[in-house]
């Protein structure tokens, strides 16, 4: 018997995008799908936008209670053995659910399946790149140390596992999905990964990930407070506490910088160094280059100059290694998206900053391929 998948789409002030999300859910090659839209007190009238789909979807309307509550409302209405929580500004590729279900059916020990995703512009026309976390299995420690992340919009979850650990925590305003993934991992469940983009993640100024405030920063820190307050936490997990908080501060510093809140970003950066001063230069290089490459970072060179100055003042001088790492990472990222024009733009800067990159066979192969395209 083919299991039913419930696609739950919470919507708050995203009427201009939600129809595309619904259409992508209804266009799946997988045969057993129900689509539930939860209007979380929107004022932009998603009901009118969705009128054309009224016979194909269920629409739940409630007062504004937040993303976690909207997802939970959809869960209580859903009948599926599997749940997919698709954000209203994102879209699924046609075979997304078929690929996710196949993986979970083959691996009954997986609580969820998540995939790579494609980052696109607000109008959906430009592809910024593909994010491939590529981590699977028992992933609690990598989750705590932010070595990877994934969005609900890239994830199919097994109902039975949700019922065991509980639904989204409605007291958490930001990061409720990360909290749920951590609870599932701590319960001993493994996670599956599909190394292909099955979701289109839309980047725009009004998305939740683009917003930053003191309240949000406190909420992100609260996720770790909640976890490390777990009774009888094993010693090997307690030992990660300082590093986990430091890594979160680094990530928050990048978010704050992108939002134009440089003073708050500097506070988080210095807090990270104070919490975990033994962080290795290699890790810092990866973090700075990765944050600069994030498509939401509009001026990567300015960000690298800013963060390098602060790190140098705190005793961490990345010197010329950072530009080299950034341009080399940009080449590999562009190759994943098959953007050969972007590859060529970074080759000379990478060589000037770090001539040793010529010993990297992958760099040489990609550089040569970019010039014959």
Buried (B, 14 or more C-beta within 10 A) or exposed (E): EEBBBBBBBBBBBBBBBBBBBBBBBBEBEBEBBBBBBBBBBBEBEBBEBBEEBEEBBBBBBEEEBBBBBBBBBBBEBBEBBBBBBBBBBBBBBEBBBBBBBBBBEEBEEBBBBBBBBBBBEBEEEEBBBBBBBEBBEEBBEBBBBBEBBBBBBBBBBBBEBBEEBEBBBBEBBBBBBBBBBBBBBBEEBBBBBBEBBBBBBBBBEEBEBEEBBEEBBEBBBBBBEBBBEEEEBEEEBEEBBBBBBBBBBBBBBBBBBBBEBBEBBBBBBBBBBEBBEEBEBEEBBEBBBBBBBBBBBEEBEEBBEBBBEBBEEBEBEBEEBBBBBBBBBBBBBBBEBEBBEBBBBBBEBBBEBBEEBEEBEEBEEBBEEBEEE
